[in-house]
């Protein structure tokens, strides 16, 4: 009888406080994610339709008509890992095209993404906004495993005329094979030669002269670079 009474008292106490409170556990109320604004949904919708048709002309037209009002939507698509790489790439470039310096911190943040298309587009965006101050953030991507990210980093540093990276670019050029069998290799060489001439990095002159026996598509950029460095 005594056991039954004690069990009844315990049941009443636990019931009055709640099982979580009795166990010392606080329940955290579940919060649903904030609904996206109508404008963000509109941009998302345009990207989805464009992806299905494999044509982003409608996105360009919508962004052009919305101007600055499209920026939150573009940022949402650019940041969302669930979106296809192509859509994120287009969103970032459109953001750079219509944006201003206030978009720079967001683009720098995107450099930390794993997707090579996102990284490449973020570098292009920073270049388009002439963000010379981001050059040191871009510099590590000279060694990125993705070829297109490397090329974009070289091109951006060349556009910025970022001479602090010139010796590193020169070392990359010297380490390139002279066989020229690979098209990809020639793409990188072309960008490196162009960037070094933009920076007027004279120590690269002798290396460029060693590259005289090159495929026809490289000769114009090498000849021009030598002329710039000898002047």
Secondary structure, DSSP 8 states (H G I E B T S, - for coil): -HHHHHHHHHHHHHHHH-HHHHTT-------------HHHHHHHHHHHHHHHHT--HHHHHHHHHHGGGGHHHHHHHHH-TTS-HHHHHHHHHHHHHH--GGGHHHHHHHTT-S-HHHHHHHHHHHHHTT-GGGHHHHHGGGG-SSHHHHHHHHHHHHHHT-GGGHHHHHHHHHHS-S----HHHHHHHHHHHHHHHHTT-GGGHHHHHHT-S--HHHHHHHHHHHHHHH-
